[in-house]
Amino acid sequence: MQKSPRIAIIGAGLGGAAAAVLMQKAGFNVKLYEQASSFSRLGAGIHVGPNVMKILRAMGIEDELNRIGSHPDFWFSRDWRTGEEVARIPLGNYALSHYGASYLTVHRGDFHKLMIDAVAPGVLEYSKKLASVTDRGDMVHMAFEDGSTAEADIVIGADGINSRIRESLLGPELPIYSGYVGHRAVFPIADVKGFQHDLCAKWWSDDRHMMVYFMTSQKDEIYYVTGVPEPDWDISKSWVPSSKDEMRAAFDGWHTGVQSLIEATGEVTKWPFLERNPMPLWSRGRMVLLGDACHPMKPHMAQGAAMAIEDAAMLMRCFKEIGTTDYTAAFALYQANRAERAGKVQLVSHNNTWLRTNENPDWCFGYDVFNVPLLEPVEKAQIA
């Protein structure tokens, strides 16, 4: 009897964890390798739209995420100086009825923990930082920095913007610094004085912004992330400390609502917004990419993690459609059904125009990865 092909996933972030849960539920033989030594509540806030909630439904964690997250009735866009409402995008009950799933905001770490807890025992291995990977034709050999090795029939690179799998496929290349940084801070809403904040709002000026939202169902924890121009960044640093004084300078003259958040800030960090140009290939041989390893983007649509999770679901769907034995055809089908959408989200995120006006977000939130008609790869269509 032929053994089920071994699928290795490198990186247990949101995309990698989603791939592991979905593929184990589909009956595939999967192993998940993570370089960290254990799970920790890292990161800050995250938006989870209806397009992702439908995938979480298939993973069995939708109800729990709905229980712990904050459910804004609207996404507000506001003027930086006056606080005037410039756009109001309906979410809340509208999202449930219109898209068939909710829209929520939550701490990224709490969301990630739900995914990690859904991974079957024995699937996830920690302290496995990939040192090298070699496609030997009949299998892929992986060597880890702890001295251990492993083999797999298929390797999925979910290992982020500095992906070793991407480097193996396309060669070493530093990501592109966008010229913008994000300041991030989380703190109790009780520390904010003198202003009643929307559950989800983005404050805009011509050259910078501040995105603000609650992260728990109790509405007791608030988060902001900024987009501020900064000409240079040391690419060797993934983040640096910031300060309340730096925030005051960056948002001098902004509305009282923004100032109330700055004054409540305790610890604040600063992160570069990094990108890559759309890549010519997503797979080669037995290796394939998803998420930030494949299409890293600015966070301005709040859809970066969503694209990784959608990638994971589509790749699983392609494996079910074609099988894992013909992995080349499965990878081609996967790229054919993800490249255009991920590229569009990348571009809109880069331009930072998302929901600044009263636009219709159906093309993004209404996407259902399990039911969208599959497009044939271009090469197959030409042969036919």
C-alpha positions, 0 to 999 in steps of 0.5 A: 500500500502506498504511503501518504506523501509527507507534507512539511510546513516551515513556519507556524505563524498564522498561515503555516498553522492554518495550513497544518490544521486544514490539511490534517483535517483533510487527512493529509500527512503533515508536519509543522516546524517552528523556529521559536522554542515555544508559543508566546502571545506575540504581536498586537492587533489583527482584523479578521474579516468574513473571508477569513472567518469562513476558513476558521469555520472549517478549522473549528475555531470560528465560535471561540474567536467570535467569543473573544474578539471585538465586533465593530459595527462600522469601520470609520475613517476620520479626518486627522485634524477635525475628527470628521467622519469621512467614511463609514463601512458597515460591519457588525450585523451587516457583515453577518447577513451580507457575507455570511460571517462576522468581522472582528478585531482581536489580539493577534496572539489570542487568535494565533493560540486558537490555531496552535491549539487546533494542531493535532498532537505530534504535528508541531515541533518547536526549536526547528530553525531551518538551516538548509533545504535541498530538493533531491528530486525524489524527496526534500531534505531539511537540516535544522540549526539544532543539528537534526534533519528531516525529509518530506515529499512536499515542503510548504514555505510559510516562513515569512518575508525572509523565507529560507524556502523563497531564498532556495527557489529564487536566490537571496534578496533583501526585502524592499523598505517602503519608506514607512514605519508603523508605531504599535502600542497596546494598553488598557482603555482605562488609561485613555482619558477625555475621549470616547473611541470608536470600536474601529477607526482609521485617522488619515492625513495626506502622508500618515495615519493611525489605525485604532481598534479594540481587541477583546469582547470586554472592550478593555484593551485598545491598540493602535498602529501608525503609518509614518514616513521615515526615509531610512531603516537599518534592514538588520533590525526587525523593530526598535523601541519608540517613545511617547515623545516621538509619537507626539512629534509625529502627530503634532496638531492631530485631533484630541482623540489621537492625542488621548491615545498618545498620552495613554501610551506606555510601551511603543515599538516601531516596525518597518513596512517591508515589501517585495515585488510580485514574484515570477514563481510560487513553486519549484519542484517539491517546494511551494510558498504561501503568505509573506514568504510569497507576497509580503505587503504593507498592512494597510488593508489589514489583509496580510494574514488573511492572504496567508490563511486564504493561501493555506485553504486554497492549497489544501483545496488544490491538493484535494482536487488533484492529489498530492502525488501530482504536486506540480499540477496542484501547485500550478492550480494553486498559483493560478487561483491565488496570484491575481487576488494576492497581487491586487491586495498587495497593490491596494495595501501599497497605495494605502487607499483602502476604505478611505472613502465609502467604497464597496468592500465586497470583492475582498470580504465576500471572497469564499476560498472554498466555493470560488470557481477554480481557474485553470493554469494558463499553460493548461488552457493554452494546451487545450 
